[in-house]
Amino acid sequence: MRGLMMGRFQPFHLGHLDLARQILKECNEVIILVTSSQFNYLEKDPFTAGERIEMIHNSIKESDVDLTRCIILAIENQFNIATWSAYLKSMLPRFDRVYSGNEYVKMLLADSDIEVIKPEFLDREKFNATKIRSMIVLAENWEQLVPSAVSDFIKKINAKNRLDIISKSDTKPTEH
């Protein structure tokens, strides 16, 4: 059995890593799908798809999660929402379940044969990518909320500077 977890992962944090562990207790493999892959250098989506894939890969590699049981992919948003489940099936390796607490995802998959499982999330207020991005900008102690591989990567690419510039720009698009 193969499970699917989807997210923007802006950035990948310990709540995401915990979800991958949960899924692998129930499934042989997990597809970790980076969504909105076409968006980057935006306040809501500051990291590129490639950067997010690297953060996820490095986090799993340094953790107790078996990387050989993980498939990490990226996908652009589908603009015809009515055909979203068919789009996922056509673009991804086969999967049996989607793990999501998002009611919108559940609604979009209601007509399909895909089972939607609501996982147990770690403290969602604490492990929140929007909050983590804000903490990076404010130079608050965000490092304990992400795997060390993510912390190292964010520092290596000087993401604080990127986030500072994006947050102060008056020409930035904010919605998509």
Residue pairs with C-beta under 8 A, 6 or more apart in sequence:
1 26
1 27
1 28
1 29
1 96
1 97
2 27
2 28
2 29
2 30
2 31
2 93
2 94
2 95
2 96
2 97
3 23
3 24
3 26
3 27
3 29
3 30
3 31
3 95
3 96
3 97
3 98
3 99
3 117
4 30
4 31
4 33
4 88
4 92
4 95
4 97
4 98
4 99
5 16
5 19
5 20
5 23
5 30
5 31
5 32
5 33
5 98
5 99
5 100
6 33
6 35
6 98
6 100
6 105
7 16
7 33
7 34
7 35
8 34
8 35
8 36
8 44
8 45
8 52
8 129
9 16
9 32
9 34
9 47
9 52
9 55
9 56
9 129
10 44
10 45
10 46
10 47
10 52
10 129
10 133
11 47
11 52
11 55
11 129
11 132
11 133
11 146
11 150
11 154
12 52
12 55
12 56
12 59
12 146
12 147
12 150
13 127
13 128
13 129
13 132
13 145
13 146
13 147
13 150
14 122
14 127
14 145
14 146
14 147
15 121
15 122
15 123
15 124
15 126
15 127
15 128
16 56
16 127
17 59
17 60
17 63
17 65
17 147
18 121
18 122
19 99
19 119
19 121
20 30
20 32
20 60
20 65
20 70
21 64
21 65
22 99
22 119
22 120
23 30
23 99
23 119
24 30
24 65
24 66
24 69
24 70
26 97
26 117
27 96
27 97
28 69
29 69
29 70
29 71
30 69
30 70
30 71
31 70
31 71
31 72
31 73
31 92
31 93
31 95
32 56
32 70
32 71
32 72
32 73
33 73
33 74
33 75
33 92
34 49
34 52
34 53
34 56
34 72
34 73
34 74
34 75
35 74
35 75
35 77
36 45
36 76
36 77
36 176
37 49
37 74
37 75
37 76
38 49
38 76
38 77
39 45
39 77
39 176
40 46
40 47
40 48
40 49
40 51
41 48
41 162
41 166
42 166
42 172
42 173
42 174
42 176
43 133
43 166
43 167
43 172
43 174
44 130
44 174
44 176
45 176
46 133
46 159
46 162
46 163
46 166
47 55
47 159
49 74
50 74
51 153
51 157
52 74
53 72
53 74
54 153
55 149
55 150
55 153
55 154
56 72
57 67
57 72
58 147
58 149
58 150
58 152
58 153
59 146
59 147
59 149
59 150
60 67
60 70
60 72
61 67
61 149
62 147
62 148
62 149
63 147
71 93
73 92
75 88
75 91
75 92
77 176
78 84
78 87
80 87
81 108
84 108
85 108
85 109
85 111
85 112
85 114
86 112
89 112
89 114
95 114
96 114
96 115
97 114
97 115
97 116
97 117
98 105
98 109
98 114
98 115
98 116
98 117
99 116
99 117
99 118
99 119
100 106
100 116
100 117
100 118
100 119
101 118
101 119
101 121
105 116
106 116
106 118
109 116
121 127
125 131
126 145
127 145
132 142
132 145
132 146
133 163
134 140
135 141
135 142
135 145
136 142
136 154
136 159
136 160
136 163
137 160
137 163
137 164
137 167
139 160
142 151
143 151
146 154
154 160
166 172
